[in-house]
Structures are given as structure tokens and as C-alpha cells.
Amino acid sequence: MSDQTSSLGFDAAALDVWLKARVPGLSGTPRFQAISGGQSNPTFFVTYDDRALVLRKQPPGELLPSAHAVDREYRIMHALAGTGVPVPAVLALCEDKSVIGTLFYVMEKVDGRVFHDCTLPGVTPQERRAMYEAMATTLAALHNVDPAAVGLSDFGRPGNYFSRQIARWTRQWDLSKTREDANIDRLVAWLPQHVPADETSRIAHGDYRIGNLMFHPTRPEVVAVLDWELSTLGHPLADLAHCAMAWVSRPEEYGGIDGLDLDAQGIPARADFVAAYQAAATHGAQLTDFHMAFALFRWAVIFEGIAARAKAGNAAAEGAADTGRLAEAFAARAAAFI
């Protein structure tokens, strides 16, 4: 496996020995395939003669203390097993960096379809509508889980979520802004004054969207929620609003669906998607304009930060300008909600 080792960036033979000592029934020499998709944590299919696994590891090099926390991903998926939230079965976590140079974990490979386009190309309008409903009810199922009941009461800071997040992203804007933006100024002033009194705290995925779901190979069912890197304890409506941003951003604006003929494609209106979620959720909190404004404000700041880093490095100047325009567009859409 020496040639594989050099191409993979880790010792494939050492991984093989470690896995066979901990995962029953593995036989033969593993075959590796990198999974693309821009994940910050490198991910690989690991295929044995009789079993298919997925390896997810930290990137090499020095990391910030809280970054690339694959151990948190492992912990939350292990905790959610058996709750009705569809997650891959996690098999083993390695916190010994001497094995392949970083922390990593392995999970069962799940067969299904992953779409990186909100229009879900290649399916019928009827199936598309059912898939959107499954996305809504699966998110509700996650938010219906009691964190304490699955050993996750310490998975984040409960309460005061939106106030902390607004302060964080306001600081980030001040550090990264490349221009003045009157809409951001309005949001920075308005959001802290309109935080809902509701302090519901549940397990939040952090990046719940079409591209992080795997659907059944032939049925409109979610078989796995993927990429738990940003998961924490937070307000469930932050997840819902993040997911609902697709309806208020255009296809050229980070792949949104605003402006498309949703009815012809079978995509539910935003109000119908939210209603499907709220009907299945047990926490009772209702999505408001505040939640949508916050979600869009957060992404405006994220886009501005990307543009600022690109400018500072004198790299991808044209890309930085495009990302800067996204920041401006999302700020304007956020301000439209206040």
C-alpha cells in the first residue's frame, strides 16, 4: 500500500491494521477513494472485500483548538443512533494521532443520492415535493430530540443563543469589512433589540441544507444527515432559517431558488416548507422575520470575510469581487426582513 500511502497523505497500512483490530469482519486489502465536495475534513470511501466504510479525518498540519472537530461529529452521530434521526452508523473513533497523523473516525457507508442543487435535478415534480417535505420533517425530528436524554447536555452553551451569535458576527464584520454597508449597520442596530424571548435550546446541525442530506436511492426519503462539523446546542430556528434562505436567494446567489417556477418543479413555497417543519416539531417556537434576517446577516458577514481574505492575499481578485457582491446582496435581503 506504499503507493496509496503517498497519494492519500497518510499511512494506509497502519490504518488497515487499526481498523481490523476494532471493526469485526474486515477482510482483504482496503481500497481508497477520496470524496470530493469541498469538505474541510478530508473524507474517503474505504472499501474492503465485504464491507464499505467511510473515513473522515482532520486535515494535516497545525489546527486551531476548536477547528475540524471530528471527535464532536463522531460523538453526536453516536448519540443520535436509534433516535429516529437518520445518521450513518459510526464504528470507531481514533484520538491517537500517531496512527495516521490526525484524529479520525470511520462509519458505515450509506447508499443513496446526494444533490448539490436545490432543484434536485433528475426527479419528478411529485418526488421533488416529497423530498422537500422529508427535509422539513427530518429537521424537526432532530430538534425533537432531548439533548440530555442522549448524553449531549454539555454539547454547547444552552440559552442566550441569538444574542451571543449576533455579538459574534458583529465583531467579525468589524474585523473583516472591506467597505461600508448601510444595510449591515441597520441589522447590527436592529437585531439585538429584537431577539425573541424564547430560549429554546436543542441540538442544532449548523449547516442543514439539501447538499448535506442523502436521499434513498429510489424513494423520497432522507437516509442520512451528513456533515455535523458545525453541530452544537443552539436554537432550532437558526437551523430552519438557514435552510429557508434558499427561498430568498437567487440561483446565482449561492444556489438559491428565488425566481424559479417552484410550482412547476414541485418545490413547495417557503411558507409550506416551514409549515411542514412546524407541524412535525414539538418545541412550539415559530419562525419570524427576525430569524430570517439573522440567517442572512450571518451569511453576509461570512461572504465578506471570504472576500477580505482573498483581497489580503492578492489571490482570486475576481472571485473576491464576486463574493463581495454576495455579501452585499445577502445584507440587502436580510434588511428587507426588518
KAZIZI-V970889 format. One record per helix or strand of 3 or more residues. SS is the DSSP state (H for helix, E for strand). FROM is the first residue (numbers start at 1). LEN is the number of residues. If there is no record, write none. Layout:
BEGIN
SS:FROM:LEN
SS:FROM:LEN
END
This chain:
BEGIN
H:2:7
H:12:11
E:31:4
E:43:5
E:52:6
H:70:11
E:90:5
E:104:5
H:125:19
H:147:4
H:161:16
H:182:13
E:202:3
H:210:3
E:213:3
E:222:4
E:232:3
H:236:13
H:262:4
H:270:11
H:289:24
H:317:19
END
